[in-house]
Amino acid sequence: MLAACTIKMRLTTTLLTLTLFSCSTNKDTNPKNDFQTYLRSLDKLETPLTFDTKRNEIQVLSQNYDTTLFKIFKHAWSMGPHGKIFENDSIVVLVDISPGDVVVPLLTTFNQHGQKLDSLNPWIKSGGDIGYESYEFLTINDKKEIIVIDSTTTWDLNEDEDDTIEGTEKLTVDTVTYKIDKKGKIIKTRG
């Protein structure tokens, strides 16, 4: 009886050790290596890079991206990667695409280990409703500046607020500028 218990104990210990060993050896993934693999699967985007809500033509650009790693490194609302725009020894800036009333470019900064540093949804005013219509135009230049210019038209509404009043059209144009600093933070510098 004692021999049977000893054999069961040894068998249980051996199985437990093998299970633990196999679990630890199957976890060969390294987040830095995964991120570098993901970066290699993305297309490099050239500056100046422009987006325009009036044309609304942005599509997923990186056709050969790693779909499994995209799920790990994507912006929360994105449907696909557009590509990488900046990469140096300390930071990487990626552009993902999100659907909505207009297609939205989502910018995310990472360190070289794949750790998210910051993100930006640049469309603040885009869209339309009764008495309101706004388009935004974005340019990302080689100085890591993000310039968003909006063209917003508003109209006064009739008493029932179901139609615009002719001749009350007002157009405003505003500019908001962001800068990506050396630490990967996206800082609003104007607007």
N, CA and C atoms as an extended XYZ file, in Angstrom:
573
Properties=species:S:1:pos:R:3:atomname:S:1:resname:S:1:resid:I:1 pbc="F F F"
N         0.818       -1.182        0.000 N   MET     1
C         0.000        0.000        0.000 CA  MET     1
C         0.866        1.252        0.000 C   MET     1
N         1.894        1.232        0.873 N   LEU     2
C         2.799        2.365        0.959 CA  LEU     2
C         3.537        2.549       -0.363 C   LEU     2
N         3.907        1.459       -1.005 N   ALA     3
C         4.608        1.529       -2.288 CA  ALA     3
C         3.710        2.144       -3.354 C   ALA     3
N         2.422        1.823       -3.349 N   ALA     4
C         1.483        2.373       -4.330 CA  ALA     4
C         1.336        3.877       -4.136 C   ALA     4
N         1.266        4.316       -2.869 N   CYS     5
C         1.169        5.754       -2.565 CA  CYS     5
C         2.427        6.474       -3.017 C   CYS     5
N         3.591        5.870       -2.784 N   THR     6
C         4.856        6.481       -3.171 CA  THR     6
C         4.929        6.616       -4.689 C   THR     6
N         4.502        5.590       -5.401 N   ILE     7
C         4.506        5.627       -6.866 CA  ILE     7
C         3.545        6.710       -7.363 C   ILE     7
N         2.334        6.804       -6.770 N   LYS     8
C         1.366        7.835       -7.154 CA  LYS     8
C         1.932        9.226       -6.898 C   LYS     8
N         2.604        9.390       -5.752 N   MET     9
C         3.182       10.681       -5.417 CA  MET     9
C         4.273       11.069       -6.410 C   MET     9
N         5.127       10.106       -6.741 N   ARG    10
C         6.194       10.382       -7.704 CA  ARG    10
C         5.613       10.689       -9.078 C   ARG    10
N         4.604        9.936       -9.461 N   LEU    11
C         3.952       10.155      -10.743 CA  LEU    11
C         3.301       11.540      -10.782 C   LEU    11
N         2.616       11.902       -9.717 N   THR    12
C         1.970       13.214       -9.633 CA  THR    12
C         3.021       14.327       -9.688 C   THR    12
N         4.111       14.156       -8.942 N   THR    13
C         5.183       15.151       -8.931 CA  THR    13
C         5.806       15.278      -10.315 C   THR    13
N         6.032       14.147      -10.971 N   THR    14
C         6.617       14.162      -12.312 CA  THR    14
C         5.684       14.860      -13.297 C   THR    14
N         4.412       14.523      -13.260 N   LEU    15
C         3.452       15.162      -14.161 CA  LEU    15
C         3.348       16.666      -13.913 C   LEU    15
N         3.343       17.044      -12.654 N   LEU    16
C         3.282       18.457      -12.301 CA  LEU    16
C         4.520       19.192      -12.800 C   LEU    16
N         5.685       18.598      -12.629 N   THR    17
C         6.938       19.199      -13.089 CA  THR    17
C         6.938       19.343      -14.610 C   THR    17
N         6.502       18.285      -15.309 N   LEU    18
C         6.442       18.342      -16.771 CA  LEU    18
C         5.462       19.420      -17.245 C   LEU    18
N         4.325       19.515      -16.565 N   THR    19
C         3.334       20.526      -16.931 CA  THR    19
C         3.903       21.927      -16.749 C   THR    19
N         4.533       22.148      -15.605 N   LEU    20
C         5.121       23.464      -15.348 CA  LEU    20
C         6.234       23.765      -16.340 C   LEU    20
N         7.077       22.769      -16.625 N   PHE    21
C         8.171       22.959      -17.562 CA  PHE    21
C         7.646       23.260      -18.962 C   PHE    21
N         6.627       22.503      -19.398 N   SER    22
C         6.097       22.731      -20.741 CA  SER    22
C         5.419       24.086      -20.843 C   SER    22
N         4.766       24.532      -19.781 N   CYS    23
C         4.137       25.854      -19.799 CA  CYS    23
C         5.185       26.945      -19.899 C   CYS    23
N         6.278       26.781      -19.163 N   SER    24
C         7.285       27.837      -19.175 CA  SER    24
C         8.069       27.835      -20.481 C   SER    24
N         8.283       26.680      -21.109 N   THR    25
C         9.033       26.666      -22.355 CA  THR    25
C         8.165       27.066      -23.539 C   THR    25
N         6.860       26.936      -23.438 N   ASN    26
C         5.993       27.371      -24.530 CA  ASN    26
C         5.847       28.883      -24.572 C   ASN    26
N         6.212       29.555      -23.515 N   LYS    27
C         6.093       31.007      -23.479 CA  LYS    27
C         7.404       31.615      -23.945 C   LYS    27
N         7.706       31.406      -25.201 N   ASP    28
C         8.925       31.923      -25.795 CA  ASP    28
C         8.762       33.349      -26.271 C   ASP    28
N         7.554       33.899      -26.154 N   THR    29
C         7.316       35.213      -26.705 CA  THR    29
C         7.923       36.285      -25.839 C   THR    29
N         8.480       37.247      -26.494 N   ASN    30
C         9.092       38.397      -25.862 CA  ASN    30
C         8.355       39.611      -26.418 C   ASN    30
N         7.737       40.443      -25.551 N   PRO    31
C         6.977       41.588      -26.056 CA  PRO    31
C         7.778       42.485      -26.995 C   PRO    31
N         9.072       42.688      -26.704 N   LYS    32
C         9.888       43.527      -27.582 CA  LYS    32
C        10.024       42.877      -28.956 C   LYS    32
N        10.301       41.555      -28.971 N   ASN    33
C        10.423       40.851      -30.247 CA  ASN    33
C         9.102       40.866      -31.003 C   ASN    33
N         7.973       40.675      -30.287 N   ASP    34
C         6.657       40.730      -30.926 CA  ASP    34
C         6.418       42.095      -31.548 C   ASP    34
N         6.763       43.144      -30.827 N   PHE    35
C         6.552       44.497      -31.344 CA  PHE    35
C         7.425       44.747      -32.567 C   PHE    35
N         8.669       44.318      -32.516 N   GLN    36
C         9.558       44.504      -33.670 CA  GLN    36
C         9.058       43.694      -34.877 C   GLN    36
N         8.537       42.508      -34.629 N   THR    37
C         7.948       41.705      -35.709 CA  THR    37
C         6.744       42.434      -36.300 C   THR    37
N         5.904       42.981      -35.427 N   TYR    38
C         4.730       43.722      -35.899 CA  TYR    38
C         5.158       44.940      -36.729 C   TYR    38
N         6.152       45.678      -36.254 N   LEU    39
C         6.619       46.857      -36.993 CA  LEU    39
C         7.102       46.486      -38.385 C   LEU    39
N         7.811       45.362      -38.497 N   ARG    40
C         8.309       44.920      -39.811 CA  ARG    40
C         7.168       44.578      -40.770 C   ARG    40
N         5.990       44.249      -40.229 N   SER    41
C         4.860       43.887      -41.089 CA  SER    41
C         4.079       45.108      -41.591 C   SER    41
N         4.423       46.298      -41.084 N   LEU    42
C         3.701       47.521      -41.456 CA  LEU    42
C         4.419       48.282      -42.557 C   LEU    42
N         3.626       48.963      -43.381 N   ASP    43
C         4.200       49.826      -44.408 CA  ASP    43
C         4.727       51.104      -43.765 C   ASP    43
N         5.792       51.656      -44.331 N   LYS    44
C         6.358       52.932      -43.885 CA  LYS    44
C         5.617       54.041      -44.620 C   LYS    44
N         5.086       54.997      -43.872 N   LEU    45
C         4.353       56.127      -44.440 CA  LEU    45
C         5.293       57.321      -44.592 C   LEU    45
N         5.170       58.029      -45.687 N   GLU    46
C         6.018       59.182      -45.956 CA  GLU    46
C         5.334       60.465      -45.518 C   GLU    46
N         6.137       61.440      -45.096 N   THR    47
C         5.609       62.762      -44.749 CA  THR    47
C         5.834       63.700      -45.926 C   THR    47
N         5.024       64.713      -46.096 N   PRO    48
C         3.843       64.982      -45.272 CA  PRO    48
C         2.746       63.963      -45.556 C   PRO    48
N         2.081       63.577      -44.495 N   LEU    49
C         0.957       62.644      -44.571 CA  LEU    49
C        -0.307       63.457      -44.332 C   LEU    49
N        -1.293       63.304      -45.202 N   THR    50
C        -2.507       64.106      -45.071 CA  THR    50
C        -3.750       63.218      -45.003 C   THR    50
N        -4.733       63.709      -44.260 N   PHE    51
C        -6.041       63.071      -44.156 CA  PHE    51
C        -7.088       64.165      -44.302 C   PHE    51
N        -8.226       63.799      -44.849 N   ASP    52
C        -9.244       64.794      -45.169 CA  ASP    52
C       -10.624       64.168      -44.979 C   ASP    52
N       -11.428       64.706      -44.057 N   THR    53
C       -12.754       64.124      -43.814 CA  THR    53
C       -13.720       64.392      -44.960 C   THR    53
N       -13.432       65.361      -45.780 N   LYS    54
C       -14.325       65.657      -46.914 CA  LYS    54
C       -14.229       64.546      -47.970 C   LYS    54
N       -13.015       64.078      -48.220 N   ARG    55
C       -12.830       62.977      -49.170 CA  ARG    55
C       -13.148       61.644      -48.528 C   ARG    55
N       -12.818       61.497      -47.246 N   ASN    56
C       -13.133       60.292      -46.477 CA  ASN    56
C       -12.676       59.009      -47.180 C   ASN    56
N       -11.444       59.034      -47.692 N   GLU    57
C       -10.942       57.917      -48.511 CA  GLU    57
C        -9.916       57.038      -47.810 C   GLU    57
N        -9.649       57.271      -46.547 N   ILE    58
C        -8.607       56.506      -45.867 CA  ILE    58
C        -8.992       55.025      -45.838 C   ILE    58
N        -8.046       54.196      -46.196 N   GLN    59
C        -8.272       52.760      -46.119 CA  GLN    59
C        -7.101       52.124      -45.400 C   GLN    59
N        -7.283       50.892      -44.994 N   VAL    60
C        -6.172       50.180      -44.383 CA  VAL    60
C        -5.082       50.064      -45.447 C   VAL    60
N        -3.909       50.575      -45.146 N   LEU    61
C        -2.836       50.611      -46.129 CA  LEU    61
C        -1.917       49.409      -46.023 C   LEU    61
N        -1.462       49.093      -44.832 N   SER    62
C        -0.520       47.995      -44.661 CA  SER    62
C        -1.214       46.672      -44.965 C   SER    62
N        -0.992       46.167      -46.150 N   GLN    63
C        -1.702       44.979      -46.620 CA  GLN    63
C        -1.157       43.671      -46.060 C   GLN    63
N         0.094       43.660      -45.639 N   ASN    64
C         0.712       42.412      -45.169 CA  ASN    64
C         0.989       42.440      -43.675 C   ASN    64
N         0.167       43.162      -42.921 N   TYR    65
C         0.405       43.292      -41.489 CA  TYR    65
C         0.076       41.987      -40.760 C   TYR    65
N         0.733       41.801      -39.636 N   ASP    66
C         0.540       40.620      -38.801 CA  ASP    66
C        -0.775       40.788      -38.033 C   ASP    66
N        -1.802       40.050      -38.419 N   THR    67
C        -3.136       40.216      -37.833 CA  THR    67
C        -3.189       39.815      -36.366 C   THR    67
N        -2.391       38.836      -35.974 N   THR    68
C        -2.370       38.415      -34.570 CA  THR    68
C        -1.737       39.497      -33.697 C   THR    68
N        -0.617       40.036      -34.135 N   LEU    69
C         0.062       41.074      -33.356 CA  LEU    69
C        -0.697       42.399      -33.419 C   LEU    69
N        -1.438       42.639      -34.490 N   PHE    70
C        -2.274       43.843      -34.563 CA  PHE    70
C        -3.236       43.893      -33.379 C   PHE    70
N        -3.796       42.758      -33.015 N   LYS    71
C        -4.739       42.705      -31.887 CA  LYS    71
C        -4.084       43.126      -30.573 C   LYS    71
N        -2.788       42.928      -30.467 N   ILE    72
C        -2.064       43.296      -29.249 CA  ILE    72
C        -1.700       44.774      -29.241 C   ILE    72
N        -1.272       45.309      -30.382 N   PHE    73
C        -0.720       46.663      -30.431 CA  PHE    73
C        -1.645       47.709      -31.049 C   PHE    73
N        -2.842       47.344      -31.425 N   LYS    74
C        -3.749       48.282      -32.083 CA  LYS    74
C        -4.309       49.316      -31.112 C   LYS    74
N        -4.740       50.432      -31.685 N   HIS    75
C        -5.500       51.408      -30.908 CA  HIS    75
C        -6.850       50.759      -30.616 C   HIS    75
N        -7.420       51.020      -29.460 N   ALA    76
C        -8.640       50.330      -29.004 CA  ALA    76
C        -9.771       50.339      -30.023 C   ALA    76
N        -9.942       51.422      -30.767 N   TRP    77
C       -11.096       51.526      -31.665 CA  TRP    77
C       -10.766       51.200      -33.117 C   TRP    77
N        -9.552       50.788      -33.413 N   SER    78
C        -9.165       50.664      -34.814 CA  SER    78
C        -9.611       49.364      -35.457 C   SER    78
N        -9.759       49.452      -36.788 N   MET    79
C       -10.135       48.284      -37.574 CA  MET    79
C        -8.946       47.739      -38.357 C   MET    79
N        -7.886       48.537      -38.463 N   GLY    80
C        -6.707       48.082      -39.191 CA  GLY    80
C        -5.605       49.108      -39.153 C   GLY    80
N        -4.374       48.678      -39.448 N   PRO    81
C        -3.242       49.602      -39.436 CA  PRO    81
C        -3.072       50.312      -40.776 C   PRO    81
N        -2.798       51.593      -40.700 N   HIS    82
C        -2.464       52.359      -41.906 CA  HIS    82
C        -0.963       52.242      -42.149 C   HIS    82
N        -0.171       52.292      -41.072 N   GLY    83
C         1.268       52.114      -41.199 CA  GLY    83
C         2.027       52.807      -40.093 C   GLY    83
N         3.355       52.799      -40.224 N   LYS    84
C         4.205       53.495      -39.255 CA  LYS    84
C         4.715       54.765      -39.910 C   LYS    84
N         4.705       55.845      -39.134 N   ILE    85
C         5.107       57.120      -39.720 CA  ILE    85
C         6.470       57.581      -39.235 C   ILE    85
N         6.784       57.360      -37.970 N   PHE    86
C         8.094       57.726      -37.436 CA  PHE    86
C         8.638       56.557      -36.627 C   PHE    86
N         9.948       56.357      -36.746 N   GLU    87
C        10.603       55.338      -35.927 CA  GLU    87
C        12.044       55.772      -35.719 C   GLU    87
N        12.445       55.866      -34.450 N   ASN    88
C        13.841       56.145      -34.132 CA  ASN    88
C        14.247       55.244      -32.969 C   ASN    88
N        15.373       55.530      -32.334 N   ASP    89
C        15.871       54.669      -31.254 CA  ASP    89
C        14.979       54.637      -30.026 C   ASP    89
N        14.144       55.681      -29.841 N   SER    90
C        13.342       55.733      -28.612 CA  SER    90
C        11.844       55.597      -28.834 C   SER    90
N        11.303       56.115      -29.929 N   ILE    91
C         9.848       56.042      -30.120 CA  ILE    91
C         9.463       55.582      -31.525 C   ILE    91
N         8.226       55.101      -31.602 N   VAL    92
C         7.611       54.700      -32.862 CA  VAL    92
C         6.219       55.309      -32.876 C   VAL    92
N         5.806       55.860      -34.026 N   VAL    93
C         4.469       56.432      -34.163 CA  VAL    93
C         3.723       55.645      -35.230 C   VAL    93
N         2.588       55.053      -34.831 N   LEU    94
C         1.768       54.266      -35.745 CA  LEU    94
C         0.452       54.987      -36.011 C   LEU    94
N        -0.098       54.737      -37.198 N   VAL    95
C        -1.404       55.275      -37.559 CA  VAL    95
C        -2.323       54.099      -37.845 C   VAL    95
N        -3.398       53.997      -37.068 N   ASP    96
C        -4.445       53.005      -37.309 CA  ASP    96
C        -5.663       53.722      -37.877 C   ASP    96
N        -6.611       52.951      -38.384 N   ILE    97
C        -7.820       53.504      -38.988 CA  ILE    97
C        -9.040       52.989      -38.231 C   ILE    97
N        -9.989       53.909      -37.991 N   SER    98
C       -11.232       53.535      -37.316 CA  SER    98
C       -12.416       54.018      -38.146 C   SER    98
N       -13.429       53.173      -38.312 N   PRO    99
C       -14.616       53.613      -39.046 CA  PRO    99
C       -15.531       54.434      -38.140 C   PRO    99
N       -16.377       55.221      -38.745 N   GLY   100
C       -17.355       56.033      -38.015 CA  GLY   100
C       -18.151       56.831      -39.030 C   GLY   100
N       -18.711       57.953      -38.618 N   ASP   101
C       -19.363       58.833      -39.590 CA  ASP   101
C       -18.362       59.232      -40.667 C   ASP   101
N       -17.128       59.436      -40.225 N   VAL   102
C       -16.000       59.635      -41.134 CA  VAL   102
C       -14.914       58.669      -40.692 C   VAL   102
N       -14.022       58.335      -41.601 N   VAL   103
C       -12.925       57.444      -41.247 CA  VAL   103
C       -11.914       58.238      -40.428 C   VAL   103
N       -11.471       57.671      -39.330 N   VAL   104
C       -10.620       58.391      -38.388 CA  VAL   104
C        -9.207       57.794      -38.364 C   VAL   104
N        -8.171       58.642      -38.570 N   PRO   105
C        -6.805       58.170      -38.356 CA  PRO   105
C        -6.473       58.294      -36.874 C   PRO   105
N        -6.053       57.212      -36.258 N   LEU   106
C        -5.723       57.206      -34.831 CA  LEU   106
C        -4.214       57.071      -34.689 C   LEU   106
N        -3.589       58.025      -34.041 N   LEU   107
C        -2.140       58.007      -33.863 CA  LEU   107
C        -1.801       57.459      -32.483 C   LEU   107
N        -0.832       56.558      -32.436 N   THR   108
C        -0.377       55.995      -31.167 CA  THR   108
C         1.143       56.005      -31.156 C   THR   108
N         1.709       56.444      -30.037 N   THR   109
C         3.160       56.408      -29.878 CA  THR   109
C         3.526       55.266      -28.932 C   THR   109
N         4.646       54.630      -29.234 N   PHE   110
C         5.163       53.510      -28.445 CA  PHE   110
C         6.648       53.724      -28.200 C   PHE   110
N         7.174       53.076      -27.154 N   ASN   111
C         8.627       52.983      -27.051 CA  ASN   111
C         9.053       51.770      -27.883 C   ASN   111
N        10.346       51.527      -27.994 N   GLN   112
C        10.840       50.429      -28.835 CA  GLN   112
C        10.508       49.045      -28.275 C   GLN   112
N         9.995       48.972      -27.053 N   HIS   113
C         9.607       47.694      -26.454 CA  HIS   113
C         8.119       47.401      -26.665 C   HIS   113
N         7.400       48.316      -27.337 N   GLY   114
C         5.981       48.096      -27.587 CA  GLY   114
C         5.070       48.632      -26.503 C   GLY   114
N         5.616       49.404      -25.581 N   GLN   115
C         4.816       50.007      -24.523 CA  GLN   115
C         4.164       51.274      -25.049 C   GLN   115
N         2.838       51.364      -24.914 N   LYS   116
C         2.110       52.535      -25.400 CA  LYS   116
C         2.479       53.749      -24.557 C   LYS   116
N         2.791       54.865      -25.235 N   LEU   117
C         3.152       56.098      -24.550 CA  LEU   117
C         2.017       57.119      -24.593 C   LEU   117
N         1.366       57.259      -25.755 N   ASP   118
C         0.296       58.250      -25.907 CA  ASP   118
C        -0.506       57.926      -27.161 C   ASP   118
N        -1.660       58.578      -27.297 N   SER   119
C        -2.457       58.401      -28.513 CA  SER   119
C        -3.280       59.652      -28.776 C   SER   119
N        -3.767       59.764      -30.004 N   LEU   120
C        -4.541       60.932      -30.399 CA  LEU   120
C        -5.582       60.548      -31.441 C   LEU   120
N        -6.819       60.942      -31.177 N   ASN   121
C        -7.883       60.940      -32.184 CA  ASN   121
C        -7.989       62.405      -32.589 C   ASN   121
N        -7.503       62.771      -33.783 N   PRO   122
C        -7.413       64.189      -34.138 CA  PRO   122
C        -8.729       64.855      -34.531 C   PRO   122
N        -9.760       64.061      -34.837 N   TRP   123
C       -11.024       64.656      -35.275 CA  TRP   123
C       -11.846       65.069      -34.057 C   TRP   123
N       -11.960       66.372      -33.852 N   ILE   124
C       -12.707       66.908      -32.719 CA  ILE   124
C       -14.081       67.405      -33.160 C   ILE   124
N       -14.139       67.984      -34.354 N   LYS   125
C       -15.363       68.658      -34.786 CA  LYS   125
C       -16.075       67.978      -35.959 C   LYS   125
N       -15.464       67.030      -36.625 N   SER   126
C       -16.013       66.462      -37.860 CA  SER   126
C       -17.408       65.898      -37.689 C   SER   126
N       -18.215       66.116      -38.705 N   GLY   127
C       -19.552       65.551      -38.713 CA  GLY   127
C       -20.585       66.568      -39.160 C   GLY   127
N       -21.824       66.174      -39.082 N   GLY   128
C       -22.890       67.069      -39.509 CA  GLY   128
C       -24.195       66.748      -38.817 C   GLY   128
N       -25.034       67.739      -38.752 N   ASP   129
C       -26.365       67.628      -38.162 CA  ASP   129
C       -27.156       68.821      -38.696 C   ASP   129
N       -28.392       68.937      -38.312 N   ILE   130
C       -29.177       70.097      -38.739 CA  ILE   130
C       -28.514       71.345      -38.164 C   ILE   130
N       -28.127       72.247      -39.046 N   GLY   131
C       -27.509       73.499      -38.619 CA  GLY   131
C       -26.025       73.407      -38.320 C   GLY   131
N       -25.391       72.282      -38.637 N   TYR   132
C       -23.972       72.119      -38.333 CA  TYR   132
C       -23.311       71.213      -39.368 C   TYR   132
N       -22.146       71.641      -39.874 N   GLU   133
C       -21.371       70.818      -40.798 CA  GLU   133
C       -19.903       71.179      -40.624 C   GLU   133
N       -19.077       70.185      -40.350 N   SER   134
C       -17.660       70.455      -40.123 CA  SER   134
C       -16.799       69.407      -40.814 C   SER   134
N       -15.757       69.899      -41.488 N   TYR   135
C       -14.767       69.043      -42.133 CA  TYR   135
C       -13.410       69.370      -41.530 C   TYR   135
N       -12.577       68.345      -41.407 N   GLU   136
C       -11.240       68.562      -40.865 CA  GLU   136
C       -10.189       68.028      -41.838 C   GLU   136
N        -9.068       68.709      -41.838 N   PHE   137
C        -7.952       68.395      -42.721 CA  PHE   137
C        -6.705       68.281      -41.851 C   PHE   137
N        -6.004       67.180      -41.962 N   LEU   138
C        -4.863       66.912      -41.093 CA  LEU   138
C        -3.606       66.727      -41.926 C   LEU   138
N        -2.521       67.298      -41.435 N   THR   139
C        -1.206       67.088      -42.041 CA  THR   139
C        -0.230       66.711      -40.936 C   THR   139
N         0.540       65.667      -41.176 N   ILE   140
C         1.627       65.298      -40.277 CA  ILE   140
C         2.909       65.542      -41.059 C   ILE   140
N         3.754       66.438      -40.538 N   ASN   141
C         4.978       66.769      -41.269 CA  ASN   141
C         6.192       66.058      -40.678 C   ASN   141
N         7.336       66.257      -41.309 N   ASP   142
C         8.558       65.565      -40.873 CA  ASP   142
C         9.131       66.099      -39.563 C   ASP   142
N         8.556       67.183      -39.018 N   LYS   143
C         8.982       67.715      -37.720 CA  LYS   143
C         8.157       67.119      -36.582 C   LYS   143
N         7.385       66.088      -36.894 N   LYS   144
C         6.492       65.420      -35.934 CA  LYS   144
C         5.393       66.360      -35.429 C   LYS   144
N         4.982       67.274      -36.295 N   GLU   145
C         3.859       68.156      -35.984 CA  GLU   145
C         2.601       67.602      -36.639 C   GLU   145
N         1.501       67.708      -35.927 N   ILE   146
C         0.197       67.283      -36.428 CA  ILE   146
C        -0.650       68.549      -36.488 C   ILE   146
N        -1.026       68.953      -37.687 N   ILE   147
C        -1.774       70.193      -37.871 CA  ILE   147
C        -3.174       69.824      -38.347 C   ILE   147
N        -4.174       70.233      -37.564 N   VAL   148
C        -5.569       69.940      -37.895 CA  VAL   148
C        -6.277       71.265      -38.155 C   VAL   148
N        -6.772       71.420      -39.372 N   ILE   149
C        -7.524       72.620      -39.741 CA  ILE   149
C        -8.967       72.196      -39.961 C   ILE   149
N        -9.895       72.887      -39.306 N   ASP   150
C       -11.297       72.547      -39.514 CA  ASP   150
C       -12.015       73.700      -40.206 C   ASP   150
N       -12.997       73.339      -40.982 N   SER   151
C       -13.884       74.281      -41.649 CA  SER   151
C       -15.291       73.939      -41.165 C   SER   151
N       -15.854       74.825      -40.333 N   THR   152
C       -17.144       74.545      -39.702 CA  THR   152
C       -18.174       75.589      -40.119 C   THR   152
N       -19.296       75.104      -40.618 N   THR   153
C       -20.403       75.980      -40.993 CA  THR   153
C       -21.580       75.700      -40.068 C   THR   153
N       -22.155       76.783      -39.536 N   THR   154
C       -23.348       76.651      -38.691 CA  THR   154
C       -24.456       77.539      -39.243 C   THR   154
N       -25.681       77.154      -38.964 N   TRP   155
C       -26.862       77.922      -39.352 CA  TRP   155
C       -27.778       78.043      -38.133 C   TRP   155
N       -28.511       79.124      -38.062 N   ASP   156
C       -29.551       79.232      -37.048 CA  ASP   156
C       -30.674       78.295      -37.453 C   ASP   156
N       -31.395       77.766      -36.452 N   LEU   157
C       -32.498       76.849      -36.723 CA  LEU   157
C       -33.834       77.560      -36.582 C   LEU   157
N       -34.843       77.034      -37.291 N   ASN   158
C       -36.190       77.607      -37.182 CA  ASN   158
C       -36.759       77.313      -35.788 C   ASN   158
N       -37.940       77.800      -35.533 N   GLU   159
C       -38.562       77.679      -34.207 CA  GLU   159
C       -38.727       76.223      -33.766 C   GLU   159
N       -39.036       75.341      -34.715 N   ASP   160
C       -39.197       73.917      -34.392 CA  ASP   160
C       -37.855       73.170      -34.326 C   ASP   160
N       -36.794       73.852      -34.689 N   GLU   161
C       -35.443       73.297      -34.720 CA  GLU   161
C       -35.315       72.055      -35.606 C   GLU   161
N       -36.089       72.066      -36.707 N   ASP   162
C       -36.011       70.947      -37.636 CA  ASP   162
C       -35.522       71.364      -39.023 C   ASP   162
N       -35.125       72.634      -39.161 N   ASP   163
C       -34.602       73.124      -40.424 CA  ASP   163
C       -33.770       74.382      -40.172 C   ASP   163
N       -32.890       74.670      -41.124 N   THR   164
C       -32.054       75.862      -40.989 CA  THR   164
C       -32.784       77.087      -41.526 C   THR   164
N       -32.363       78.248      -41.056 N   ILE   165
C       -32.908       79.518      -41.547 CA  ILE   165
C       -31.958       80.045      -42.615 C   ILE   165
N       -32.487       80.244      -43.808 N   GLU   166
C       -31.687       80.714      -44.930 CA  GLU   166
C       -31.059       82.069      -44.611 C   GLU   166
N       -29.806       82.236      -45.021 N   GLY   167
C       -29.109       83.496      -44.819 CA  GLY   167
C       -28.421       83.626      -43.472 C   GLY   167
N       -28.460       82.585      -42.631 N   THR   168
C       -27.829       82.662      -41.306 CA  THR   168
C       -26.505       81.882      -41.241 C   THR   168
N       -26.020       81.497      -42.390 N   GLU   169
C       -24.807       80.684      -42.473 CA  GLU   169
C       -23.593       81.438      -41.913 C   GLU   169
N       -22.816       80.739      -41.044 N   LYS   170
C       -21.578       81.298      -40.484 CA  LYS   170
C       -20.476       80.267      -40.679 C   LYS   170
N       -19.359       80.708      -41.229 N   LEU   171
C       -18.217       79.830      -41.466 CA  LEU   171
C       -17.085       80.224      -40.518 C   LEU   171
N       -16.520       79.242      -39.831 N   THR   172
C       -15.316       79.471      -39.018 CA  THR   172
C       -14.253       78.473      -39.442 C   THR   172
N       -13.026       78.903      -39.353 N   VAL   173
C       -11.888       78.042      -39.662 CA  VAL   173
C       -10.932       78.139      -38.480 C   VAL   173
N       -10.599       76.996      -37.902 N   ASP   174
C        -9.688       76.947      -36.756 CA  ASP   174
C        -8.544       75.979      -37.049 C   ASP   174
N        -7.447       76.210      -36.353 N   THR   175
C        -6.287       75.332      -36.478 CA  THR   175
C        -5.854       74.870      -35.090 C   THR   175
N        -5.625       73.580      -34.976 N   VAL   176
C        -5.062       73.002      -33.757 CA  VAL   176
C        -3.769       72.306      -34.176 C   VAL   176
N        -2.712       72.542      -33.414 N   THR   177
C        -1.424       71.924      -33.721 CA  THR   177
C        -0.948       71.113      -32.521 C   THR   177
N        -0.437       69.927      -32.804 N   TYR   178
C         0.148       69.049      -31.793 CA  TYR   178
C         1.594       68.785      -32.189 C   TYR   178
N         2.391       68.427      -31.222 N   LYS   179
C         3.789       68.070      -31.478 CA  LYS   179
C         4.086       66.784      -30.713 C   LYS   179
N         4.760       65.852      -31.367 N   ILE   180
C         5.195       64.620      -30.697 CA  ILE   180
C         6.592       64.882      -30.151 C   ILE   180
N         6.720       64.852      -28.826 N   ASP   181
C         8.022       65.155      -28.233 CA  ASP   181
C         8.928       63.924      -28.241 C   ASP   181
N        10.141       64.092      -27.748 N   LYS   182
C        11.150       63.020      -27.772 CA  LYS   182
C        10.775       61.835      -26.901 C   LYS   182
N         9.856       62.044      -25.944 N   LYS   183
C         9.415       60.958      -25.065 CA  LYS   183
C         8.143       60.287      -25.575 C   LYS   183
N         7.666       60.703      -26.754 N   GLY   184
C         6.483       60.083      -27.336 CA  GLY   184
C         5.166       60.684      -26.884 C   GLY   184
N         5.203       61.766      -26.137 N   LYS   185
C         3.975       62.444      -25.710 CA  LYS   185
C         3.483       63.338      -26.847 C   LYS   185
N         2.157       63.361      -27.029 N   ILE   186
C         1.545       64.216      -28.052 CA  ILE   186
C         1.013       65.445      -27.322 C   ILE   186
N         1.645       66.593      -27.574 N   ILE   187
C         1.360       67.805      -26.836 CA  ILE   187
C         0.674       68.820      -27.735 C   ILE   187
N        -0.432       69.369      -27.252 N   LYS   188
C        -1.127       70.423      -27.991 CA  LYS   188
C        -0.309       71.702      -27.857 C   LYS   188
N         0.081       72.279      -28.998 N   THR   189
C         0.910       73.488      -28.952 CA  THR   189
C         0.169       74.730      -29.432 C   THR   189
N        -0.985       74.514      -30.057 N   ARG   190
C        -1.782       75.663      -30.550 CA  ARG   190
C        -3.238       75.231      -30.693 C   ARG   190
N        -4.135       76.148      -30.331 N   GLY   191
C        -5.559       75.906      -30.559 CA  GLY   191
C        -6.329       75.463      -29.361 C   GLY   191
